[in-house]
Amino acid sequence: MQKKYFWTICAGLACATQDEPANANHIFNAIQSTLRHYETALNPYGMSFHLATAPKGTRFYHGTGTPDPITGVEWLAFKPQHSLGFAHRSGRKQKRSDTQQPLNEVLQTTTESPGQAGYLHTYAAAKDLRLLYIDGMSAGPGGALEAQDRILFNDTINNPSPGPRPPVGGPPAEKERAFQTCRMAKEVWGDRIDGVVRTEGDFEILLCSFERDMEVVRITQTKKQDGRGIGTRSESEHSKEKDRRHGKGRGPGSREPRGPVRGDCCSIATKYDQLLGQKVRLDFDHFVSAFGYGLDLFPDGTSRPVLHHIPTELLEPVRRDINSMVNTLEPSLDSFNWQTIADMIVFRYSEELKILAAGDFNSVESIRGRIEAVLEPFIDYREFGAREDIVELCQNEFIPASAPTKSVGGRVISSVSRTVCSTLVSGLLDGEDLNDTVESFKQLLKYLNWTTWKAE
């Protein structure tokens, strides 16, 4: 029987078990990266599915060539700049491929129609939107699409069944994803989901019923694209953009999904990016992750999780638990924000752990002195060797006593926090050899794999 771990959904509730969470490090990083461009670009191959909510009245945007309000199935952007790119291109003939284009890139045009204008639609959510968030660069190319295509859509995107499809924009594969999303929303989830949230160069929502779920705030005509004036590009600028899109100068892996590049229309400061993500609230207490099913997600030592080699029948428990989650749980605007706790742990220990792992110490006493300075707030010097007391105080420094620690997010965050603190305490109380102590921190960094170190 397929082994489950505690964060899977069992009859609509998080499974209760005292087992230490497998893959807690990967789940921790997924929690810390959700709805953040930069972190998600470093961890693009998402494996988790969260319930999410966009509060009533939240504004979203859509760029198109028509002034008429959108009906049926279509895409929404979090930022108007994202939608403006589509509005500006609405009067042009474009080259498109069958793969999802990065959302923050302007597609190369083959011909232009002078004098054409598009329309920027501003909408407000008519209710609290019930959404499913697919983590990672889930609107990006390549392996970043695996979780939704293999798990959620059960390998049907490239093998679609015959029949009519809704008139939604985008390449053929994206149209099929839109169709399958909204088919499942109706047939599998009983209209308990209004759409899905995904990330690439920008955040987006695929919404299944615009007329039901969106209220028009305003529809404005955009600047005519006549090849002159502000916002137009020279031939050399178009050439540079083409080189950047095709990865010239970026070396191996240029086809990997990526986040925003400074200078792009959709690039934003990290802090603003995080605030923008709050347009959608995620449930970190109840979610389904492929990391929790004993699957071989890192075959042959791959650095990123993959699903292409896993038989579809082994993915069925994940699908079943996603359906159970959607059909039995309510998205909440008030679920505990475990991402904030993960941030505080990373902020507190990232630099210290890097220093300890670098090993620039002349004796074991000197590295112990550094560790002691980190742990001093948790040490009662009347009982200096009280290991478990030190670990527990350290582990729970950022976790409120009222936090739901038995939940999915709670168990993962607590586990990673304990691993960090236990390694520190062992270095202080047990470390007798400098090289061995340094090696323990090198192994900890390898296990944690935080984005703060990837960026350096």
C-alpha positions as CSV (number, residue, x, y, z in Angstrom):
1,M,0.0,0.0,0.0
2,Q,1.2,3.5,-0.8
3,K,2.7,5.1,2.3
4,K,1.3,8.5,3.3
5,Y,2.8,11.2,5.4
6,F,1.0,13.5,7.7
7,W,0.4,16.4,5.3
8,T,-1.7,14.5,2.9
9,I,-5.5,14.9,3.2
10,C,-7.4,12.1,4.9
11,A,-11.1,12.3,4.7
12,G,-10.8,16.1,4.5
13,L,-8.6,16.4,7.6
14,A,-4.8,16.4,8.1
15,C,-3.7,12.9,9.0
16,A,-2.7,12.6,12.7
17,T,0.6,10.9,13.2
18,Q,3.6,11.3,15.3
19,D,6.0,10.4,12.5
20,E,8.6,12.9,11.6
21,P,7.6,14.5,8.3
22,A,9.5,13.1,5.3
23,N,10.8,15.7,2.9
24,A,10.1,18.4,5.4
25,N,12.9,20.5,4.0
26,H,11.3,20.5,0.5
27,I,7.9,21.4,2.0
28,F,9.4,24.1,4.1
29,N,11.0,25.7,1.0
30,A,7.8,25.4,-0.9
31,I,5.9,27.2,1.8
32,Q,8.5,30.0,1.9
33,S,8.5,30.4,-1.9
34,T,4.8,30.5,-2.6
35,L,3.5,33.5,-4.5
36,R,7.0,35.0,-4.6
37,H,8.6,35.4,-8.0
38,Y,12.3,35.4,-7.0
39,E,12.1,32.4,-4.6
40,T,9.8,30.5,-7.0
41,A,12.2,31.0,-9.8
42,L,14.8,29.3,-7.7
43,N,12.4,26.5,-6.8
44,P,10.4,26.3,-10.1
45,Y,9.2,22.7,-10.0
46,G,6.3,22.9,-7.7
47,M,4.7,19.8,-6.2
48,S,2.0,21.2,-3.9
49,F,-1.7,22.3,-4.2
50,H,-3.2,24.8,-1.8
51,L,-6.7,26.0,-1.3
52,A,-6.7,29.8,-1.8
53,T,-9.0,32.8,-1.5
54,A,-9.1,36.2,-3.2
55,P,-11.2,38.5,-1.0
56,K,-14.3,40.2,-2.4
57,G,-13.5,43.5,-4.1
58,T,-9.9,42.6,-4.9
59,R,-8.9,44.1,-8.3
60,F,-7.6,42.2,-11.2
61,Y,-6.9,43.0,-14.8
62,H,-7.3,41.7,-18.4
63,G,-5.9,43.0,-21.6
64,T,-7.7,42.4,-24.9
65,G,-8.8,43.8,-28.2
66,T,-12.5,44.3,-27.3
67,P,-14.2,46.9,-25.1
68,D,-16.9,44.4,-24.3
69,P,-16.9,42.8,-20.8
70,I,-15.4,39.3,-20.7
71,T,-17.7,36.3,-20.3
72,G,-16.9,32.7,-19.7
73,V,-13.4,31.4,-19.3
74,E,-10.4,33.7,-19.4
75,W,-7.2,34.8,-17.7
76,L,-6.8,37.5,-15.0
77,A,-3.6,39.3,-14.1
78,F,-2.6,40.7,-10.7
79,K,-1.0,43.8,-12.1
80,P,-2.2,46.1,-14.9
81,Q,1.2,46.2,-16.5
82,H,1.0,42.6,-17.2
83,S,-2.4,43.0,-18.9
84,L,-1.3,46.1,-20.8
85,G,1.2,43.9,-22.7
86,F,-1.6,41.8,-24.1
87,A,-3.8,44.8,-24.8
88,H,-1.0,46.4,-26.8
89,R,-0.5,43.3,-28.8
90,S,-4.2,42.8,-29.5
91,G,-4.1,44.4,-33.0
92,R,-1.0,42.5,-34.1
93,K,-0.4,39.3,-35.8
94,Q,1.9,37.2,-33.6
95,K,4.1,34.2,-33.6
96,R,3.1,31.7,-30.9
97,S,4.3,28.3,-29.9
98,D,2.3,25.5,-28.3
99,T,4.0,26.1,-25.0
100,Q,3.0,28.7,-22.5
101,Q,5.0,31.9,-23.1
102,P,6.7,33.6,-20.1
103,L,4.1,36.1,-19.0
104,N,6.4,39.0,-18.5
105,E,7.9,38.9,-22.0
106,V,6.6,40.8,-25.0
107,L,6.1,38.3,-27.9
108,Q,7.9,39.0,-31.1
109,T,5.6,40.3,-33.8
110,T,5.7,39.5,-37.4
111,T,3.5,42.3,-38.7
112,E,2.0,45.4,-37.1
113,S,-1.2,47.2,-37.8
114,P,-0.6,50.9,-37.3
115,G,-3.3,52.8,-35.4
116,Q,-4.6,49.7,-33.6
117,A,-5.5,50.1,-29.9
118,G,-6.4,47.6,-27.3
119,Y,-8.4,47.7,-24.1
120,L,-7.4,47.3,-20.4
121,H,-10.2,45.8,-18.4
122,T,-10.2,46.4,-14.6
123,Y,-12.4,44.0,-12.6
124,A,-13.2,43.5,-8.9
125,A,-14.0,40.1,-7.4
126,A,-17.8,40.0,-6.9
127,K,-17.4,37.6,-4.0
128,D,-14.6,35.8,-2.1
129,L,-13.1,33.7,-4.9
130,R,-12.4,30.1,-4.1
131,L,-9.3,29.1,-5.9
132,L,-6.7,26.3,-6.2
133,Y,-3.1,27.4,-6.1
134,I,-0.5,25.3,-8.0
135,D,2.9,26.1,-6.6
136,G,6.2,26.6,-8.4
137,M,6.5,28.2,-11.8
138,S,3.2,26.6,-12.8
139,A,2.6,28.9,-15.8
140,G,6.1,28.3,-17.1
141,P,7.6,25.9,-19.7
142,G,9.1,22.5,-19.3
143,G,9.2,20.6,-16.1
144,A,7.4,23.3,-14.1
145,L,4.1,22.2,-15.7
146,E,4.5,18.5,-14.6
147,A,2.5,18.7,-11.4
148,Q,-0.6,20.1,-13.0
149,D,-0.3,18.1,-16.2
150,R,0.5,14.7,-14.7
151,I,-1.4,14.9,-11.4
152,L,-4.3,17.3,-11.8
153,F,-5.0,16.7,-15.5
154,N,-3.9,13.0,-15.6
155,D,-1.8,13.3,-18.8
156,T,-4.7,14.6,-20.9
157,I,-3.2,17.9,-22.0
158,N,-1.2,16.4,-24.9
159,N,-3.9,13.7,-25.5
160,P,-7.2,15.7,-25.4
161,S,-10.5,14.0,-25.9
162,P,-12.6,15.2,-28.8
163,G,-15.2,17.8,-28.4
164,P,-15.7,21.6,-28.3
165,R,-13.6,23.9,-26.2
166,P,-14.4,27.3,-24.7
167,P,-13.1,30.4,-26.7
168,V,-10.2,31.2,-24.4
169,G,-6.9,32.8,-25.5
170,G,-3.5,31.3,-25.5
171,P,-1.5,28.5,-27.2
172,P,-3.4,25.1,-27.8
173,A,-1.9,23.5,-24.6
174,E,-3.0,26.4,-22.5
175,K,-6.5,26.3,-24.0
176,E,-6.7,22.7,-23.0
177,R,-5.5,23.4,-19.5
178,A,-8.2,26.0,-19.2
179,F,-10.8,23.6,-20.5
180,Q,-9.7,20.8,-18.2
181,T,-9.6,23.2,-15.1
182,C,-13.1,24.4,-15.6
183,R,-14.4,20.9,-16.5
184,M,-13.0,19.6,-13.2
185,A,-14.4,22.6,-11.3
186,K,-17.9,21.7,-12.5
187,E,-17.8,17.9,-12.8
188,V,-15.4,16.8,-10.1
189,W,-15.6,19.6,-7.6
190,G,-19.2,20.6,-7.9
191,D,-18.4,24.3,-8.6
192,R,-16.5,24.6,-5.3
193,I,-13.5,26.1,-7.1
194,D,-13.8,29.2,-9.3
195,G,-10.4,28.9,-10.9
196,V,-6.7,28.3,-10.4
197,V,-3.8,30.5,-9.5
198,R,-0.4,30.1,-11.2
199,T,3.0,31.9,-11.3
200,E,5.6,32.6,-14.0
201,G,6.8,36.1,-14.9
202,D,3.7,37.3,-13.1
203,F,0.8,36.0,-11.0
204,E,-2.3,34.9,-12.9
205,I,-5.8,33.5,-12.3
206,L,-7.6,31.2,-14.7
207,L,-11.2,32.1,-14.0
208,C,-14.0,29.8,-15.2
209,S,-16.9,32.3,-15.1
210,F,-16.1,36.0,-15.6
211,E,-19.8,37.1,-15.6
212,R,-20.5,35.3,-12.4
213,D,-17.4,36.1,-10.4
214,M,-16.2,39.5,-11.6
215,E,-17.7,43.0,-11.6
216,V,-16.5,45.6,-14.2
217,V,-14.7,48.5,-12.6
218,R,-13.6,50.2,-15.8
219,I,-12.6,49.4,-19.4
220,T,-10.1,51.8,-20.9
221,Q,-8.7,52.1,-24.4
222,T,-4.9,51.8,-24.5
223,K,-2.4,53.9,-26.4
224,K,-2.5,53.2,-30.1
225,Q,0.6,51.2,-31.2
226,D,1.7,53.3,-34.2
227,G,5.4,52.5,-34.0
228,R,6.3,55.9,-32.5
229,G,6.3,57.6,-29.1
230,I,6.7,56.4,-25.6
231,G,6.8,52.7,-25.1
232,T,8.0,51.7,-28.6
233,R,11.2,49.9,-29.3
234,S,14.0,50.3,-31.7
235,E,15.2,47.4,-33.9
236,S,18.2,47.0,-31.7
237,E,16.0,46.8,-28.6
238,H,13.8,44.2,-30.3
239,S,16.9,42.2,-31.1
240,K,18.2,42.4,-27.5
241,E,14.7,41.3,-26.3
242,K,14.8,38.3,-28.8
243,D,18.2,37.3,-27.5
244,R,17.1,37.4,-23.9
245,R,14.0,35.3,-24.7
246,H,16.0,32.7,-26.4
247,G,18.6,32.6,-23.6
248,K,21.6,34.0,-25.4
249,G,24.2,34.9,-22.8
250,R,22.4,33.0,-20.1
251,G,24.3,29.7,-20.5
252,P,22.9,26.2,-19.8
253,G,19.4,25.8,-18.8
254,S,18.1,28.9,-20.6
255,R,14.8,27.2,-21.3
256,E,14.2,26.9,-17.5
257,P,11.2,28.8,-16.1
258,R,12.3,32.1,-14.6
259,G,11.0,35.0,-12.7
260,P,11.1,38.7,-13.5
261,V,14.2,40.4,-14.8
262,R,15.1,43.9,-13.6
263,G,13.9,46.4,-16.2
264,D,11.0,44.3,-17.5
265,C,7.6,45.9,-17.3
266,C,6.6,43.4,-14.7
267,S,9.7,43.4,-12.5
268,I,9.1,44.6,-9.0
269,A,11.0,45.0,-5.8
270,T,11.0,41.9,-3.6
271,K,9.0,43.5,-0.9
272,Y,6.3,44.8,-3.2
273,D,6.2,41.4,-4.9
274,Q,5.4,39.8,-1.5
275,L,2.7,42.3,-0.8
276,L,1.2,41.8,-4.2
277,G,0.9,38.1,-3.6
278,Q,-1.4,38.9,-0.7
279,K,-4.1,39.5,-3.2
280,V,-4.6,35.8,-2.7
281,R,-4.5,34.1,0.7
282,L,-3.2,30.6,0.9
283,D,-4.1,27.8,3.4
284,F,-0.8,26.5,4.8
285,D,-2.6,24.3,7.3
286,H,-4.3,22.0,4.7
287,F,-2.7,21.3,1.4
288,V,-1.6,18.3,-0.7
289,S,2.0,17.8,-1.7
290,A,3.5,15.1,-3.9
291,F,6.4,15.1,-1.5
292,G,4.2,13.2,1.0
293,Y,3.6,10.0,-0.9
294,G,6.9,8.1,-0.8
295,L,7.4,8.8,-4.5
296,D,10.9,8.8,-6.1
297,L,10.9,12.4,-7.0
298,F,14.7,12.7,-7.4
299,P,15.7,9.8,-9.6
300,D,19.4,9.4,-10.2
301,G,20.1,12.3,-7.8
302,T,18.4,15.0,-9.8
303,S,18.5,18.4,-8.1
304,R,14.9,19.2,-8.8
305,P,11.8,17.0,-8.3
306,V,10.3,15.4,-11.4
307,L,7.3,13.2,-12.2
308,H,7.8,12.2,-15.8
309,H,9.1,8.7,-14.9
310,I,6.3,7.9,-12.4
311,P,3.4,5.7,-13.6
312,T,0.1,7.4,-13.5
313,E,-1.4,4.9,-11.1
314,L,1.1,5.9,-8.4
315,L,-0.1,9.5,-8.7
316,E,-3.7,8.5,-8.2
317,P,-3.6,8.9,-4.4
318,V,-2.4,12.5,-4.8
319,R,-5.3,13.2,-7.2
320,R,-7.7,11.6,-4.8
321,D,-6.5,13.7,-1.9
322,I,-6.7,16.9,-3.9
323,N,-10.3,16.1,-4.7
324,S,-11.0,15.4,-1.1
325,M,-9.4,18.6,0.0
326,V,-11.4,20.7,-2.5
327,N,-14.7,18.9,-1.8
328,T,-14.5,18.8,2.0
329,L,-12.6,21.9,3.1
330,E,-13.4,25.6,2.9
331,P,-10.7,28.1,1.9
332,S,-10.1,30.6,4.7
333,L,-9.0,34.2,4.8
334,D,-7.9,33.6,8.4
335,S,-5.7,30.5,8.2
336,F,-2.4,30.7,10.1
337,N,0.4,32.2,8.0
338,W,3.2,29.7,8.3
339,Q,5.1,31.4,5.5
340,T,5.7,34.3,8.0
341,I,7.2,31.9,10.5
342,A,9.4,30.3,7.8
343,D,10.6,33.8,6.9
344,M,11.6,34.5,10.4
345,I,13.6,31.3,10.8
346,V,15.4,31.9,7.5
347,F,16.1,35.5,8.4
348,R,17.5,34.6,11.8
349,Y,19.7,31.6,10.9
350,S,20.6,31.9,7.2
351,E,23.7,34.1,7.7
352,E,24.9,32.3,10.9
353,L,24.6,28.9,9.4
354,K,26.6,30.0,6.3
355,I,29.4,31.3,8.5
356,L,29.5,28.1,10.6
357,A,29.6,26.0,7.4
358,A,32.4,28.1,5.9
359,G,34.6,26.8,8.7
360,D,36.8,29.9,9.0
361,F,37.7,29.1,12.6
362,N,41.2,28.3,14.1
363,S,40.0,25.9,16.8
364,V,36.9,24.0,18.0
365,E,36.7,26.4,20.9
366,S,36.3,29.3,18.5
367,I,33.4,27.7,16.6
368,R,31.8,26.7,19.9
369,G,32.0,30.3,21.0
370,R,30.1,31.4,17.8
371,I,27.5,28.7,18.4
372,E,27.1,29.7,22.0
373,A,26.4,33.3,21.0
374,V,23.6,32.1,18.8
375,L,22.1,29.9,21.5
376,E,22.7,32.0,24.6
377,P,19.0,33.2,24.8
378,F,17.9,29.6,25.2
379,I,20.5,28.5,27.8
380,D,20.0,28.3,31.5
381,Y,23.6,28.5,32.7
382,R,22.6,26.7,35.9
383,E,22.0,23.7,33.7
384,F,24.3,24.3,30.8
385,G,24.0,20.8,29.4
386,A,20.2,20.6,29.4
387,R,20.1,19.7,25.8
388,E,16.4,19.2,25.3
389,D,15.4,22.4,27.1
390,I,17.7,24.4,24.8
391,V,16.5,22.7,21.7
392,E,12.8,23.2,22.6
393,L,13.2,26.9,23.4
394,C,15.2,27.5,20.2
395,Q,12.8,25.5,18.1
396,N,9.7,27.4,19.3
397,E,11.2,30.9,19.3
398,F,9.1,32.1,16.4
399,I,6.2,29.7,16.8
400,P,3.3,31.2,18.8
401,A,1.9,29.0,21.5
402,S,-1.5,29.4,19.9
403,A,-0.3,28.3,16.5
404,P,-1.9,25.1,15.0
405,T,1.3,23.0,15.2
406,K,-0.5,19.8,14.5
407,S,-1.5,21.1,11.0
408,V,0.4,20.5,7.8
409,G,2.3,23.7,7.9
410,G,2.9,23.5,11.6
411,R,4.5,20.1,11.6
412,V,6.8,20.9,8.6
413,I,7.9,24.3,10.1
414,S,8.4,22.8,13.5
415,S,10.5,19.9,12.1
416,V,12.8,22.1,10.1
417,S,13.2,24.5,13.1
418,R,14.1,21.6,15.3
419,T,16.6,20.3,12.9
420,V,18.4,23.7,12.8
421,C,18.4,24.0,16.6
422,S,19.4,20.4,17.2
423,T,22.4,20.8,14.9
424,L,23.5,24.0,16.7
425,V,23.1,22.3,20.2
426,S,25.1,19.3,19.0
427,G,27.9,21.6,17.8
428,L,28.0,23.3,21.1
429,L,27.7,20.3,23.5
430,D,29.2,17.4,21.4
431,G,31.6,19.0,19.0
432,E,35.1,17.9,19.9
433,D,36.7,18.1,16.4
434,L,36.6,21.3,14.4
435,N,36.4,19.5,11.0
436,D,33.5,17.3,12.1
437,T,31.6,20.2,13.5
438,V,32.0,22.2,10.3
439,E,31.0,19.2,8.3
440,S,27.7,18.9,10.3
441,F,26.8,22.5,9.3
442,K,27.8,21.8,5.6
443,Q,25.4,18.9,5.6
444,L,22.7,21.1,7.3
445,L,23.0,23.7,4.5
446,K,22.8,21.0,1.9
447,Y,19.6,19.6,3.5
448,L,17.9,23.0,4.0
449,N,18.8,24.3,0.6
450,W,17.4,27.8,1.4
451,T,17.0,30.3,-1.5
452,T,19.1,32.8,0.4
453,W,22.2,30.6,-0.4
454,K,21.1,29.8,-3.9
455,A,21.2,33.5,-4.8
456,E,24.8,33.9,-3.9
